Amino acid sequence: MACAATAVVAGEKWTIDTSASSISFGSIKNDAVGESLNFSGVSGSIDADGAVALEIDLTSVQTNVDIRNERMQEFVFKIIPKASIAAEVDMEEVNALKVGETAVTDAFGTLNLLGNEVDVDASLFVMRLTEDKVLVTTDGMAMLNVSDAGINAGIDKLQELAGLDSITRVSPVTMRLIFTNKGDGQS
Protein backbone atom coordinates (compact mmCIF):
# COMPACT_ATOMS: atom_id res chain seq x y z
CA MET A 1 0.00 0.00 0.00
CA ALA A 2 2.75 2.43 0.81
CA CYS A 3 4.83 2.16 -2.33
CA ALA A 4 2.77 5.02 -3.52
CA ALA A 5 5.34 7.53 -4.47
CA THR A 6 7.47 5.83 -7.02
CA ALA A 7 7.79 9.14 -8.87
CA VAL A 8 10.63 10.43 -6.71
CA VAL A 9 13.50 11.94 -8.63
CA ALA A 10 17.02 11.21 -7.38
CA GLY A 11 18.09 13.59 -4.61
CA GLU A 12 14.59 14.90 -3.93
CA LYS A 13 12.11 14.32 -1.13
CA TRP A 14 8.39 14.22 -1.85
CA THR A 15 5.87 15.11 0.86
CA ILE A 16 2.15 14.35 1.15
CA ASP A 17 -0.20 17.26 0.62
CA THR A 18 -2.28 16.60 3.73
CA SER A 19 -5.16 18.81 2.60
CA ALA A 20 -5.71 16.72 -0.56
CA SER A 21 -4.97 13.22 0.75
CA SER A 22 -7.05 10.61 2.59
CA ILE A 23 -7.39 6.91 3.30
CA SER A 24 -10.87 5.39 3.13
CA PHE A 25 -12.19 2.06 4.36
CA GLY A 26 -15.50 0.26 4.32
CA SER A 27 -17.60 -1.84 6.64
CA ILE A 28 -20.84 -3.76 6.35
CA LYS A 29 -23.27 -4.04 9.26
CA ASN A 30 -25.72 -6.94 9.58
CA ASP A 31 -24.71 -8.22 6.12
CA ALA A 32 -26.82 -5.48 4.53
CA VAL A 33 -25.72 -1.92 5.35
CA GLY A 34 -22.49 -0.72 3.77
CA GLU A 35 -20.63 2.33 5.01
CA SER A 36 -17.69 4.34 3.70
CA LEU A 37 -15.41 5.75 6.41
CA ASN A 38 -12.12 7.65 6.18
CA PHE A 39 -9.07 9.17 7.80
CA SER A 40 -8.41 12.73 6.67
CA GLY A 41 -5.19 13.05 8.67
CA VAL A 42 -2.57 11.44 6.47
CA SER A 43 1.01 12.69 6.32
CA GLY A 44 4.35 11.39 5.20
CA SER A 45 7.07 11.41 2.62
CA ILE A 46 9.31 9.45 0.30
CA ASP A 47 13.01 10.12 0.35
CA ALA A 48 15.48 9.97 -2.51
CA ASP A 49 16.40 6.38 -1.66
CA GLY A 50 12.77 5.24 -1.95
CA ALA A 51 12.00 4.93 1.76
CA VAL A 52 8.27 5.56 2.23
CA ALA A 53 6.97 6.72 5.62
CA LEU A 54 3.24 7.38 5.99
CA GLU A 55 1.48 8.34 9.20
CA ILE A 56 -2.27 8.02 9.76
CA ASP A 57 -3.88 10.23 12.40
CA LEU A 58 -6.36 7.78 13.95
CA THR A 59 -8.14 10.66 15.70
CA SER A 60 -9.15 11.94 12.25
CA VAL A 61 -11.46 8.95 11.67
CA GLN A 62 -14.74 10.12 10.14
CA THR A 63 -17.73 7.78 10.29
CA ASN A 64 -20.32 10.55 9.88
CA VAL A 65 -21.67 9.78 13.38
CA ASP A 66 -19.99 11.59 16.30
CA ILE A 67 -20.59 8.86 18.91
CA ARG A 68 -19.24 6.23 16.50
CA ASN A 69 -16.11 8.35 15.90
CA GLU A 70 -15.60 8.43 19.68
CA ARG A 71 -16.22 4.69 20.04
CA MET A 72 -13.82 3.88 17.20
CA GLN A 73 -11.11 5.91 18.93
CA GLU A 74 -11.81 4.44 22.39
CA PHE A 75 -12.50 0.78 21.64
CA VAL A 76 -10.89 0.05 18.27
CA PHE A 77 -7.82 2.32 18.32
CA LYS A 78 -7.58 2.31 22.14
CA ILE A 79 -6.86 6.05 22.25
CA ILE A 80 -3.60 5.50 20.34
CA PRO A 81 -3.33 8.54 18.07
CA LYS A 82 -1.23 7.23 15.18
CA ALA A 83 -0.67 4.29 12.84
CA SER A 84 2.10 4.10 10.26
CA ILE A 85 2.97 2.46 6.97
CA ALA A 86 6.57 1.87 5.92
CA ALA A 87 7.88 0.58 2.61
CA GLU A 88 10.80 0.71 0.23
CA VAL A 89 10.10 1.53 -3.39
CA ASP A 90 11.89 1.00 -6.66
CA MET A 91 11.42 4.35 -8.33
CA GLU A 92 12.89 3.58 -11.74
CA GLU A 93 9.65 2.66 -13.57
CA VAL A 94 7.68 5.72 -12.59
CA ASN A 95 10.56 8.22 -12.62
CA ALA A 96 10.23 8.17 -16.40
CA LEU A 97 6.65 9.47 -16.28
CA LYS A 98 6.08 12.77 -18.05
CA VAL A 99 3.36 15.20 -16.97
CA GLY A 100 -0.01 13.58 -17.68
CA GLU A 101 1.36 10.04 -18.00
CA THR A 102 0.24 7.21 -15.75
CA ALA A 103 1.48 3.84 -14.54
CA VAL A 104 0.10 0.99 -12.48
CA THR A 105 2.52 -0.64 -10.07
CA ASP A 106 2.35 -3.20 -7.29
CA ALA A 107 3.24 -2.01 -3.83
CA PHE A 108 4.23 -3.85 -0.67
CA GLY A 109 4.63 -2.42 2.80
CA THR A 110 4.00 -2.88 6.50
CA LEU A 111 1.17 -1.31 8.48
CA ASN A 112 1.91 -0.72 12.17
CA LEU A 113 -1.38 -0.43 14.04
CA LEU A 114 -1.52 -0.67 17.83
CA GLY A 115 1.89 -2.34 17.80
CA ASN A 116 0.76 -5.02 15.34
CA GLU A 117 2.69 -5.26 12.09
CA VAL A 118 0.59 -6.29 9.09
CA ASP A 119 1.95 -6.92 5.61
CA VAL A 120 -0.08 -4.93 3.08
CA ASP A 121 -0.05 -5.00 -0.68
CA ALA A 122 -1.96 -3.09 -3.29
CA SER A 123 -1.99 -2.23 -6.93
CA LEU A 124 -1.46 1.53 -7.28
CA PHE A 125 -2.36 3.98 -10.01
CA VAL A 126 0.27 6.73 -10.27
CA MET A 127 -0.12 9.91 -12.35
CA ARG A 128 2.35 12.74 -12.71
CA LEU A 129 0.14 15.84 -12.47
CA THR A 130 2.92 18.41 -12.84
CA GLU A 131 6.70 18.34 -12.59
CA ASP A 132 6.37 18.72 -8.82
CA LYS A 133 3.08 16.91 -8.08
CA VAL A 134 2.16 13.21 -8.24
CA LEU A 135 -1.23 11.55 -7.59
CA VAL A 136 -1.25 8.05 -6.15
CA THR A 137 -4.46 6.07 -5.66
CA THR A 138 -5.26 2.45 -5.14
CA ASP A 139 -6.09 0.74 -8.42
CA GLY A 140 -9.02 -1.13 -6.93
CA MET A 141 -9.07 -1.91 -3.22
CA ALA A 142 -6.64 -3.38 -0.73
CA MET A 143 -8.18 -5.69 1.87
CA LEU A 144 -7.36 -5.52 5.56
CA ASN A 145 -8.29 -8.37 7.91
CA VAL A 146 -9.23 -6.80 11.26
CA SER A 147 -7.93 -9.82 13.15
CA ASP A 148 -4.49 -9.46 11.53
CA ALA A 149 -4.55 -5.76 12.47
CA GLY A 150 -5.28 -6.60 16.11
CA ILE A 151 -8.59 -4.74 16.25
CA ASN A 152 -11.03 -7.66 16.31
CA ALA A 153 -11.92 -7.15 20.00
CA GLY A 154 -12.64 -3.47 19.34
CA ILE A 155 -14.96 -4.39 16.47
CA ASP A 156 -16.69 -6.89 18.80
CA LYS A 157 -17.26 -4.06 21.29
CA LEU A 158 -18.69 -1.75 18.59
CA GLN A 159 -21.02 -4.54 17.48
CA GLU A 160 -22.19 -5.08 21.07
CA LEU A 161 -22.72 -1.35 21.76
CA ALA A 162 -24.69 -0.87 18.53
CA GLY A 163 -26.74 -4.03 19.07
CA LEU A 164 -25.71 -5.47 15.70
CA ASP A 165 -25.66 -9.10 14.58
CA SER A 166 -22.45 -8.59 12.59
CA ILE A 167 -19.79 -6.15 11.37
CA THR A 168 -17.46 -7.07 8.53
CA ARG A 169 -14.12 -8.58 9.56
CA VAL A 170 -12.37 -7.79 6.29
CA SER A 171 -12.34 -4.14 5.31
CA PRO A 172 -11.73 -2.77 1.80
CA VAL A 173 -9.25 0.12 1.85
CA THR A 174 -8.60 2.81 -0.75
CA MET A 175 -6.33 5.82 -0.67
CA ARG A 176 -5.82 9.09 -2.49
CA LEU A 177 -2.40 10.61 -1.91
CA ILE A 178 -0.96 13.73 -3.50
CA PHE A 179 2.81 14.10 -3.18
CA THR A 180 4.56 17.41 -3.86
CA ASN A 181 8.15 18.48 -4.26
CA LYS A 182 9.26 22.10 -4.17
CA GLY A 183 12.45 21.23 -6.10
CA ASP A 184 14.88 22.30 -3.39
CA GLY A 185 15.01 19.02 -1.50
CA GLN A 186 12.93 20.67 1.25
CA SER A 187 9.33 19.67 0.57
Secondary structure, DSSP 8 states (H G I E B T S, - for coil): --TT-TT--TT--EEE-GGG-EEEEEEEETTTEEEEEEE--EEEEE-TT-EEEEEEEGGGEE-S-HHHHHHIIIIISTT--EEEEEEE---HHHHT--TT-EEEEEEEEEEEETTEEEEEEEEEEEEEEETTEEEEEESS-EEEETTTTT-HHHHHHHHHHHT-S-B-SEEEEEEEEEEE--SSS--
